[in-house]
Amino acid sequence: MSAAASESGLPADNSDQIAFWNGAGGEKWLRSTERLERGLTPLGQAAIEAAKPQPGERVLDIGCGAGPTSQKLAQAVGGGGEVLGVDVSQPLIAAAKQRAAGMNNLHFTVADASAAKFDGQYDLLFSRFGVMFFADPPGAFANLRRALKPGGRLAFVCWRAFKENSWAFVPFMAAVPHLPPIARPEPNAPGPFAFADGERVKRILGEAGFADIAVTPFDTKMANSSSLDEAVVFASEIGPVSRVLADASDEQRGKVVAAIRATLQKRLDDGSGLSLPAACWIVTARNPTQ
């Protein structure tokens, strides 16, 4: 944790997340983009369907990463619309710009969406797993709501509880016996599972001034990989295991990787790779007209 921390033990700003996504986190995500998209695309598509982007609309894609959802949103709104993808990660935004070359209605910028000032003329705020990392969620969403026109919409997908998400929980539990005791994270600390409590999500959005808030469960299986080797790399380099391995010795890392391999091997689908349960919330809300 950085020096910027609140008395509750939670970070007082987003500096830790910005450093992570401009360092090791962003680099790993960029290296694994193809593998990640295989699993995340169906989840993002479910959120896009809930968002209902319309031709001619202006859309803000929050935490857009390398831009795959931004591209789909740009296709949906057409040449008369516009999409702005925002992320704190300079490497991911650079990749997004490169991959979207030639799409005239799609733009990207490096910014902290929780504090950046937008023009208040967006029809839709969208995010695929990009809004769970704010140090001050009510403040961040209040700022984002100001980017919306009156009556504008919000739609995002986020993870439910860690234990419900076997894609992350199964390899993590395989790793735990081979590591020193792991401190439990602070309740509601920014991170992938910060929005596990759907009622908390409703309270946050309500405090931020949103109306017509709906938090709907979405369950599926996430295709993590097409082979055991790929599954092991994914589990050890992306997600909770990668965080706990950051300070592990070579011996510990070797034991963890071996344990993950043995565990995941038992779960391989017949000839089709590895798919493990994923549990999400699809969240929608609206900016009041008055």
Salt bridges, closest charged atoms under 4 A:
GLU37 OE2 - ARG128 NH2 2.66
GLU57 OE2 - ARG153 NH1 2.91
GLU82 OE1 - ARG58 NE 3.22
ASP119 OD2 - ARG58 NH1 2.91
ASP123 OD1 - LYS149 NZ 3.17
GLU164 OE1 - ARG160 NH2 2.96
GLU199 OE2 - LYS202 NZ 3.41
ASP219 OD1 - ARG160 NH2 2.84
ASP229 OD1 - ARG261 NH2 2.92
GLU230 OE2 - ARG35 NE 3.75
GLU230 OE1 - ARG38 NH1 2.66
GLU251 OE2 - LYS255 NZ 3.44
